[in-house]
């Protein structure tokens, strides 16, 4: 990285983020994302995920500043010495999940997920799903509100709220977590090797329709979903040393409320 990296500032529509965008560009200049050395995302975790989905193909590191309600993937917002903070920042390399969903209409829809892929019932009736791992059926029938597969970075989000495990970065594992499982009643999910291919089949898609969501990209009326960790896509987030992502994931396991 050069002594004075070229920065591209991206901001959520929130008023506070837009004010910060004006201040930052006046102070540090502005470059298009494709011409920048570092992308600076101003907002919350939702906006960070949007930034990753829109610009991950550029292979540029992303430094986030919290200007939203949730900022687990963001640094504290301060306008001073941004260049010095970026030079001192510690990288966290994330590998997304690849989802391929088949719908009742015969369409095939692909998407990436940096946090999780979740399957959810679309109606009042519980979903009936089977689960295959690497081509072998491991659960003939899961009756539930839903089920999700989470990355380590996403394991503290929806996965943790569904009582799934928090996963350390670099552990090369993913979490398979049921949401309100009815049968098997005591099944709590599994921790899987990151290269495991997970396939869900909807056992009664017409009577009990199910949707699949990769981060915020929803596909409705699915009949089958295949999920695997991407083999060739990564994204690098930059964190202040005192707030690196690995420490945040560890600290999350020793807090309450």
Phi, psi and omega in degrees: 000139181289163181301324177237087183295147175282131186246139171247119181264131179233132187228146173290165180290350183301144185303316182296320179292322179293324175296316179297323178301314179298315181296316184293316181292324176295326185274322188243359183083179185214136176229153174293150181307320182290341180260355187272161172270328182221138172264132179247113183262126181249110182162212178249191182297324178299318179290326176300317178297320176300318180298317180296317181293325183279327192235005181299331179297343179281345181059038177256139176295150183239127177248117183260148173235132186285114173221046180210188184282328180234136184218043181298327182263012186242161172266166175297146181276117172212135183274338185280147175052043180295321180298316178297321179295320179294318178297326182273352187293150178259134182278146170233116183268121181250142178243118184283168170270144174255123178252134170235117184248135174255132183256167178302329182281353181097000180284150174245123185236127178250149178200162177253153177222122177271337176259294183199160166251126181237140172251133184224143175294144182264345183232187180293342184272142181297152175280144173244115187231151167248155184233122174250139174240119181052041175085358180249129180290123180253336178218113184293321181208120172250119176258121192196172168283333180174186179203153181218159173238124186240145171280167173303317180296327180268359186290342178271358184263240183303320180304314182291323178296332177271015178070027174275168183281148170276131186250134176290146172297145177080003181278350180058043176225162174230160181253133173249112191230124176283155176245111180053058180291132177260318174218132350297131191298324185259010180286125185252005179101197185204155170255125188241154170301145187296335181270010178290134173269121181254127178236125175254135173241132178276119189281335179219069190294336182277318179279326185232074185294150184225143174249158176234137182230122173260106191055256181248006181266109185260139173236123185261161176056057181269155175244337180203143177224131175246134183229133174211153175293137180296137179270340188231007180240132174220163173220145182248121172260146180250133182230142171304141185307323183281353180227040182291158188294323180298319179293323180295319179295320178295314182296329181299335182277354182237022177240162177227159178089000000 
